[in-house]
């Protein structure tokens, strides 16, 4: 039987996860979706769909979708659903796990790699993060959970953009891009988003497509990563956003006038950086180094991904990870005229960028 695709839906409280889910569930797309609500939260999918005092954990909806609320173990719920699908007791095409507003999607994602039984039944497709434009600045300033959710995302949907000034939306998008250059961002209205943008995004596929904004990479080459500075007509005196002392020290200050360029005033702990080189890696050295950093910084490493040029193989090596879990795979062969090189992106919380960049450089074949 083919693997069941799974999507993790995360996002700030009140960002519209439930609205998005209702839409996905009610749309006549001919797919049957099982939804796992990871905890009875303050916002269940719908009172007429879910009755919170019922003992029945799995509820069949009128359109054939299934809703399952878990009070304890996500693994148990996933195994249960897969088993019922195998025996034909339940019919569904894919699973969506809705996490509560403050959840860290990391452990949820890791479940799909650590548990053999689950890995044999499911394919983790992507992590979607919903950001509420109206409250984003406050939530990103005050809550690390919100910043982590941005760092984990394969796709970011921004809701409620109609409630804030365009300059503020622009500043928010710059800020999010800075934290996570991998995830495409899209403003959504009332959770209206086409299914093609929600499912089969293949964010965890070990493939050679690295979704990094090319401008971000260009800018990295200049030694600082404010791809948006130039557009605003004023550069920084420092090279890096953590060099200059212009940022605010939490909690959020909401009285910032609109369009004040206030995305220069924050220095988020969730950051990304890119490593690039056209020299090949020494496989043993790289494995040792990555093993060591994952050991030390794993809990703070949210997502990392790369296409690597390795000594001793004519094929690209694709690698990625979540926290301490790392995997790699042989990708397609390098083209005859293709310039070989490595490109890696790391997204994490206060990662020591210099240690990583220096360490990776030392793993290259000289």
N, C-alpha and C positions, 0 to 999 in steps of 0.2 A: 504494500500500500504506500502511496506517495506521502511525503511528509506534510503535516498540517502547518500552514504558515501562521505565525503568531506576531502580533503587533502590541507594543507596550505604549499606552497612552498616558502621558503624564502632564502636569501643568499646575500653575498656581491655582489657589482656591478662587473660585468665581471666574475662571478664565474661559469657561464655556465648554469644558470637556463633556459634560452631560448633554449639552445642546448638540455638540458634534456627534456624539454617540447616537443620540435619538435619531438624528438625521441619517446617519449611516445605516442604522437598523431599520428605519422605516422606508428608506429609498428602495424602489423596486429594481434592484440590480440583479435579481435572480440568484444572489449568493446567500447561503445560510451562514449566519455568523454566531459564534458562541462568545458571549461576553463574560469575563470574569471580573467581578468587582472586588478588588483586593482590599477588603475591609468594609464594613458598613460605615459609610462616611456620612457627612452631613448632607450629601446630595445624591440620593439614590437615583437610578435611571428614571423611574417613574412610579409613582405610588400605585397606579393601576397595573403596572407590570410586576412590581416587586412588593410583596407584603413582608414587612420586616419581621413579624413575629412567626412567620411560617417555619416549620421544621424542614420543609422541602428545600434543598439547596439549589436544585436545578429547576428552572421554570421555563416552560416552552411558551413562546409568544405566538400571537395570532399569525404572523407572517412566516412562522417556521424557524425564526431565530431562537436562540436559547440564551437564557440569562442565568448566571451561576454566581452566587455570592459566597465568598469564602470567609469563614470566621477564623480559620487558623492557617492551614498549610497550603501554600500555592502548589507545591509539588503534588500533593494529594489530589487537589482539584484537577490539575492537568492530567495526571495519570487516569483519574476517574473518567474524565471526558474522552480521552483517547481510547480507553477500554470500551466505553459505551458506543463509540463510533465504530470500533472494530467489530463489535457484536451486532451492529445495526440497530441498537436500541435508540441511538440519537443520530441524526443526520445533520452535519454541518461542514462547511468548507474551510473555515478559518477561525482563529481565536483572537479576541482583543482583550487585553488585560488593562483595566482602568485602575491606576494607582490613586491613592488619596493625595490630596493637595500637597502634603509635606513629605511624601515618600521619596526615598532615594531609589531611582530606577536600577542602580547598579546590581544589587543582589537579585532583583527580579530577572535581569538579563543573564546573570551568571547561572541561574537555575537551568537555563537551556544548554549550558556547556558542561556543567558539573555532574548532572544526573544522567547516567547513561540511558536509562529507560526513557527519559524525556527527550534526550537528544535523538533517540531512535524513532520518536513519533513526531517531533515538531522541528520546524525550521524557524529560528527567530528572524523575522524580516526587518523590523526597524523600531526605533524609539521615536515617537512623535511627542513634541512638547508644545503645549499651548501657553502663550504669554498674553496676559491681559494688558493692553497698551495703557489703559487708564491708571492702573496701579503698579505698572512694571517698575518704575524708578524706585518707589518705596520698597517694593518686595525684593528687588535685586540688591538694594543697599542694605536692607535689614536682615535678609534671610539667606543663609548659605544654601539651604535646601533649594531655593529658587535658582540660585546661580549654578548649582550642580545639575539641575534638570536641564538647563540650557547647554551645559558642557556635554551632557550625554546624548543630545538630540541628533538624529539623522535628518530630521525635517522640523522646522519651527513654523508654527502658525501663530500669527499675531491677531488677537481679537480686539474688538472695541476701538479700532483705529478711528472710527467716525466720532468718537467722543473727545479726541485730543487734537491739538493743532498739528498740521503737517510737519512743522519743524521738529516737534517733539517725537513724532513717529520716526522721522529721519534719524534723529539722535539716538533713539532706542535701537534702530536697526544697525547703526554703526557700532553701538555698544555690544549688541549680541554677536555681530560679525567678529568683533575683537575677541570675544570669549570663545566662539566656536565658528571658525571659518569654513568648516566642512558642511554645515547644515544649511541648505537653501531656506530662505525665509519667505513667507507669503502672508499678506494681510487677508484675513477672512472675515466675512460679514455674517453675523448671527450663525456662526458655525457652518456656513454654506461652503462646502468645499467638495470638489468632485472626487469620486472614489479613486480615480487613477492617481490622485495626489496623496492618498492615504495608504493604499495597499500596494504590495509588490514593489517596494522601493529598494529592496535588497541592500539595506544599509550594513548588514553584517556579512554579506557575501565577501568572500576573499577574492575580489576581482581587481583588475588593474585600474579601475576607474576611481581616481582619488578626487572626491568632490571638494576641491579647494578653489576658492576664488583666485583667478590668475593675478588680479591686481594685488591681492594680499601677498602672493609669492614675490611679485616684482618688488614690492615695497620692502619685504624682508631683506632683499639683497642690499638695500641701502642701510641696513643696520638698525632700523626702527620699524615698528609695525603699526603705525597709525595710517592705514591706507586712506583714511578720510581727511587727514589734515589738509592736504593740498586743495581739496575741493572747497575747504572753508577759508582758504586764503590766508591762513596763519599757521606757520610751522611751530615746532617746539624748540626750546633751547636745548632740552635734553634729548638723548638718543632714544630713551625708552620711557614708556608711560610711568614706570616706577622710579624714574630718576627725578623728574621735576616735582616740586612740592605743591602743585596746584590743586591736588585732589582733596576731597573732603574726607574726614575720618568717621563716617557713620555717626549716628543713624542718619537716615536720609534727610535732606533738607528740601522740602517741597516748595519753598517759596522762591525757588529759582525762577527768574522771569523766562517766559517762553522764548525759544530761539537764542538763548544766551550762550549757545555752544556748550551746554552743560555736560556734554559727554566727555569733556576734558577734565571734569572735576571728580571723576570716580576712578578708583584704581581697584578693579575687581580682583578677588583672589583666584577666580577661575580665569585662566589665561591659556592661550595656545601659542605654540611656536613651531617653526618648521626647520627641518634639517635637510640640506641638499648637498649632494656631492657627485662629481662625475667619476671619482675613483671607486674601484670595487671594494666591498667589505671583505675582511677575512672572517669566514663563517664562525670559526671557533671563538675568536676574540669577541665578535659581536654577540654570540650566544651568551658568553660569560658576562659581558657588560649588561645586556638587557636583563639577564637573570638577576644580576645584583641590584639594578635599579628597581626592578619590579618587587624584589624582596623588601627593599627599604621604603620606596615611595608608592607601592601598589595601591594602598587605600586612597591616596590622593590623585592617582592617575585615573581619569575618568574614561576617556577613549583615546586610542592611538592607533595609527594605521600607516602603512607605507608600502611603496613599491621599491624593491631593493635590487641593486646590481651586485651580485655575489661572485666572488672568485670561484672558478671551477664549474660554473654552469652557464649555459647559453640561454637559460630561461629566466624570466623575471621571477623574483621571489616576493610573494605578497604576504604581508603580515599585519595582524591587528590584535587589539586586546581591549579588555574591560577590567579595570582594577588589576588584580594579580594574575588574571587568566590571559594567556597570550597564545596565539596560534599562527602558524605560517603554512604556506602552500606554494607549490611550484605553479607559476602562471604560464602564459604563452611565451614563446621564444622571442628574443629581441629581434627586431627586423634588421635586415642586412644594412640598411642605411640609417637605422635609428641610433641616435646618440644615447649611449648607455649611461645611466646615472641612477642615484637613489634619491627618493623624496619621501620624507616622513613627517607626519604632523602629530603633535602631542597636545592633548587638552587635559588640564589638571588644575589642582588647587595648589597655588604657591609652589610649583615645581621649580627646582633650582636649574634654570635654563642653562647657565654656564656649565654646570657639571655634566648635564646631558650632552650639550653640543661638543664640549671638549672630549668627553668619554667616547662619543660616537666617532669623532675625528680620529681618535687613537685606535679605533677598530678598523680603519681603512688600510688597505695594502699600500705600503709606500713604494 
